[in-house]
């Protein structure tokens, strides 16, 4: 089983290890694409401040984020497991997993990134700021830039894929094998709706429960049953069209 996660805007402020070694990162087939994004991003960050903020979707109060992107090749690094600190990762709580669950996380979790394409939790990278939704000159849309490289790097992955990514990151790679997209719905007064903040927290909780239990479901139906056994209100959607992922809805009460 693989668990696909988005990154988070919230990140650790600094690393404590040597500068990034692209050859040491997981998925070496992504190295060339990574080089291109690093070069493009550092060029934007070193350019006119106003233009850089506009490209990256930052406010003037976030101008300090540009310093991170200027120093990508020389900044100190830390594992992806410690880098991401947003709501999803707070609820996943990697540091508090027991040893067996952490080993499973290192094997099965893949974090998607606008800068790195895809990372394993042990990969060491510096803090940065770049969303997959950015159109980065001269590369254009990052999801389109990453799609061919990720297809070559990840299509050989096997097993049931549990997709907890947001739509922005899901656009960069569509799993070719059996995949299940996990949606989070809030139920209140008999109506259901999507709430992004709650969805992030719930996705982190779902990922943690899967890592802690140690089971490896082989089908969407088995995954939905497992999530129900783990205390989630999980509903399996109807069979999808050919080539489309299954859907499991996690329903939470407001």
Buried (B, 14 or more C-beta within 10 A) or exposed (E): BBBBBBBBEEBBEEBEEEBBEBEEBBBEBBBEBBEBBBBBBBBBBEEEEEEBBEBBEBEEEEEEBBEBBBBBEEBBBBBBBBBBBBBBBBBBBBEEBEEEBBEBBBEBBBBBBBBBBBBBBBBBBBBBBBBBBBEBEEBEBBBEBBBEBBBEBBEEBEEBBBBBBBEBBBBBBBBEEBBBBBBBBBEEEEEEEEBEEBBBBBBBBBBBBBBBBEBBBEEBEBBBBBBBEBEBEBBBBEEBEEEEBBBBBBBBEE
